[in-house]
Amino acid sequence: MSKEKVLLGMSGGVDSTAACRMLLSAGYDVVGLTLLTCDASVAASDEAALLAERFGIEHHVADVREQFNKAVVEPFVQAYLSGRTPNPCVDCNPAIKFAVLEEWADRLGCRYIATGHYVRKVCSDGRYYVRAGADAKKDQSYFLWRLSQKQLERVLFPLGEWTKEDVRRHLHEFGLEEKATDGESMEICFMPGDYRDFLRSTVANVDDVIKPGAFVDSEGRRLGEHKGFPYYTIGQRKGLNIALGYPAYVLKINPQKNTVMLGEASQLLTRYMMVETPCWVDAVLDEGLTVRIRYRSRPVPCKVVRELPDGHWLVRFDEPVSAVTPGQSAVFYKDDVVAGGAYIASQRGINQWITDDDNR
């Protein structure tokens, strides 16, 4: 009986190496695929090729730098130039990583695709769901809310039930000591440093595009000068270089006026937010929901109130939440299962949609 063939995304790092070892141990016929997404990933491709040779498996390289730049890097830059704070991994996963794995799996005759994400997959009533990984510190379910049912049906997540510590021990036991002690990979693969430096090196005529503007307070009074609104994010406290006599935070960004509003921490708190372009996996959204508004944030009980006339959705938190940031993802959970997700929209004009009934 022939083995089931699976195409594994191999970065050459700890997690994809462990995923490869586990799939082989489980009896799969593993084929490795490394994605060249940027120039920095060339070295990773070489490392993955050496590991594939060591494991005795077939290995391929897909140069997707052009597609990656159009689908991930350019939107990342434009988001900041529009006053938003993007999360490129959320866009990369469905449009590049999983899409390319699917394409190559078909080409190579692989039934499954696999990645080294710390998540689990569950099926209920014919629908596939992403479930948080067993290791709460490494759980990556937040980044996968945009995966399609077709992608989820086909994918395997070998690390879902493992902790990072167990993964490292597993590699050590198989004689992969050098890999077991590797450091963590960068969160944003194409940007090794601060995003502001990346913008300065990427945006053509950057000093003409990103110009100084005014820091203002909530009443619109000028407080000082900022370096350009794309260099700031909602909730930011450090690096403002302004003394107001109290700890100041970025409250709002207005790209049209090139202003950055500052205020106190209490002014960042809200009980509502608007989200856009949602992907609901669960059809029942009226009970038992929590939401995370950034990768490391604590899940907060919430209610998806309703769809608004402009296509946005109104969400109410059960408790005040700080620093709702346009461009970030709002990922909704039932227990530890992803029920859906959406992009956090501009919050301008939100009060017009909140009724007295919503406050009860």
N, C-alpha and C positions, 0 to 999 in steps of 0.2 A: 504494500500500500504506500503510495507516494506521500511525502510530507506536505503539509500546507505551506504555501510559499508566502512570505511576508516581506514587504519592503520597509526597512527601518531608516528613518532620518538620522544620519550619523554626523555629529559635529566634532567628534574627536574628544569630547569632554567626558566627565565622570558619568553623567546620567545616561547619555546614549550608549556609552560603553557597557554600563551595567545592564541596560535594556537589551542590548545585543546578547550578552552572556545569559540572561534569563530566558530569552526567546529560544536560544540554542538548547539550553537545558530542558526546556519544555517540549522540544522535538520539532520545532519549526525549521523550515528551510529559509534561512535569513539572507536577504540581499541588502547591502548598504547603499544609501544615496546621500551624498553630501551636497548641500546647496551653497553655491558661491553667491552670496547676497551683496557683498562689498569686498573691497580689496583686502580688508583685514581678515576675511574668512579663508584666504588662500592657504595660510599656514595651518588652519584647522582642517582643511581638506587633506593636506599632506599627512597630518596626524591620523585622521580617520582612515586613510588608505593603508597606513602601516598597521593599524589595529585590525582592519579587515583581513589583511594578509596573515596576521598572527592567528586570527580566528578561522582562517581558511574559508572565507566567504567571498562571494562576488561583490565588487564595489564599483559604483558609478559616481560621476560628478555632473551636476546640472548647473551651468552658468546662467543664473537668473538676475544678474546685476542690473540689466536694463529694466526688466519688469519690476524688480524690487525698488529701484529708484522712482519709477513712475507711481507705483501703488503704495509705497510706504514713505520714502524719504521726502518726496515733493509735498505730499499732504501734511507730513510732519512739520515742515518748514512753513507752509501756508497757514497751518493752524495757529502757530505762534504769531505770525504776521496779522492774524485776524483776532488776536486777543484771547485765544483758547489755549488750553494746556493738553496736548495730545498724549495718547498712549500707543506708540507704534506697534507693539506686539499684538494688540487687539486687532489691528488691521492686517498685519502680516500673516497671522495664523490661517484665516480662511482663504485669503487672496493669493498668498504665495506658498507658505510652508505646506499646508494640507492639499492645496490645489495641485502643486507640482508633484507631491508624493502620489496623489491619485493618478495623474497623467502618466508618470513613469511606472506605476504599478500595472496599469493597463498595458503599457508597452512591453513590460518584462514578464507578464503573465502571473503577477502576484495577486492572490485573493485578498490579502490584508495589507494595511499600512500600519506603521507603529511609530511612536515617538517616546522620548524620555520624560514626558510631563508627569508631574506628581498629581495625578487625578485618577478617578475611577469612572467607569461607564456603567450605567444601569438602563434597563429597558422596562417600560411599564405601559400596558395597553397599546403596544405597537409603536411607542415613541421612545427614542433614545435620549438619555439625559447625561450631562456631565455631573459627576458627584465629586465633592472635595476629596483630596488625597488623604490617606490615613495620617500623614505627617502634617499637622496643622501649620508648622513653621515653614514648610515648603510647598504647601498647597498652591496650585496654579490654575484652579478652576476659573478665577476671575478673568483670565485672559482668553477663555475659550467660548464665551457666550455667543459668538457669531458663527460657530461651526454649523453647517447644514446637517439635516438628518442623513443625507447620503454620505457625508464625511464621517459622521458619528457611527453609522452602521458598520463601516468598514475598518475603523481604527481600533488598535489594541494599545493599552497603556500598561506596560509591564511593571512600572514602578508605583502604581496606585496604592498598593497595600504596604509599601515599604517606607521606612524613615530614611533620611539621608545617612544617618549613622550606620544603619543596617546595610545600606547600599555600599558604603565604603568598606565595611567588614566583608561583605560578599566579594568585592573585587580583590581584597587582600587574600582571601581564602583561595581564590583562583590564580594566585601568583601575579596579580596585577598591582603590585605595591606602589609603583610610581603613579599609576592612575588613581589609586585609592586615596592618595594624598594631594591630588590636584586641587587648586583653589576653585572658588566659584566663578562661573562665567559672568560676563558683563550683562546687566539687565537690558541695555540697548546695544545691540551688536555693532551698529555702524557708528556709534558715538562714544568713544572711550572716555571723554572728559565731560565738562559742563556744557549743557546745551547752548548756553550763550556764546561760548567760543565756537561751537559748531555753526551757529547762525552767522557769526562774523566771518567765518571762513567759507560759507556756502552761498550766502545771499549776494548777488551781484550788486555793486554800488551800494554796499550795506549802509554807509553813512548818509546816503540820500534817501534810503528806504526807511531805516530805523533812526528816528530823530529824537532829540530831547523834548520833553514836554513837562506838564505841570503835575506835581502831586497836589491833590485837593482833599478837603475833608467832606463829610457827608452833606454839608450845606453848600458845597461848591467853592468854598474859599481856598485860595491858593496857599499852599504850605511850603512849596519849594520846587526844585527841578529834578525830574528823573532822567534816566539815560535813554529812554525809549521803551514804550509799553511792552514790546515782546520779551523784554528781559525780566519780566515780573510775572508771578503767578498768585492766584488767590490764596490767601492765608500766609503768604511769605512774611517773615519778620526780619531775617538776617539780610544784610547787604543793601539795606535801603539808604544808608548814609544820610540820615536826617534825624535831628534831635527835636522831639516834640514835648519832652518832659514826661512822657509815659511810653510804655512799650507799644509801638505802632505796627499794624498789620495791613497787608493789602486786602481791601474789601471788594473793590470792583475795578475792572479795566474797561475803558471806553476807547476803542480803536478810532472811532470817528473824530473824537476831540483830542486824541492822544493824551488822555489824562489817566492817572492812576489814583484811585481813592484810597486814603488811609484812614484807619480808625482803631478802636480798641478791640480786644479779643471778643468781648460780648457782642459786638456788632456783626460778627461773623456767624452768629447762631441763627438758625432758621428751623421752622417746622415743615416747610414745603420746598419742593423743587419741581422744575419742569425738565422732562427728558424728551428725546427725539429719536427717530428711526429705530424703534424697538424691534427686538426679535424675541417673541414670546414662545417658549417651548411648551409651557403648561397653559392649558386653556382656562384653568380656574385660578384667578388671581385675587380672590376676595378674602382670603384668610391665611393665617400662618406664614406671612411673608416677612423676610428680613432683607435688607439691602446693604451692600458695601459700595461706598462712593469713591474709594481708591483702593489700591491693591492691599495695603497693610491695615486698612481701617477695620474697626470692629463692626460685625453685622448688627444693624439697628432695625428693630421691628417697624414695619411700615404698612401703608395701604396704597395701592394704585387706585387713585380716586376715579379718574375718568379720562377719556380722550378729549382734547380741547378742539375747538373749531379750526384752529390753525395747524392741526396735525400733531401738536405736542401732547404729552401726557402729563397729568398732574399727579404728584406723589406726596403723600403726607407721612411724616415721621411720627412715631409715638413719643419721641423725646427730641429736644433740640439737638441739631447736628451742626457742626462747624465746618466752614470752608467748602461749601458746594462749588465745584470748579468746572465751568464749561469746558467741554472737550474730553474730560475724563469719562470713564464708564461707570454707570450705575448697574450693578449686577444683583439680581434678585434671587433669593434662595427660599426653598421650603426645607427646613432642617439644613442638611448639607448638600442638597441637590439644586443645581441651577435651574430656576423656573423661567429665566429670561434675562435679557439685558437691554440696555439702551445707552445712547450718548447723553451726557448731561448738557442741556441746552443753555443758551443765554437766559438768565433769570429776569431780564428786563420785562416789566409789565406783568409779572406774575400775580400781583395783588388783585388785578382786575378779575382774575378767574377764581379767587377764593371766596366762597360764600359762608354765611353764618352756619349752615348745615355742616360744612367741612370742618369747622372748628369744634364740633361736638364729639 
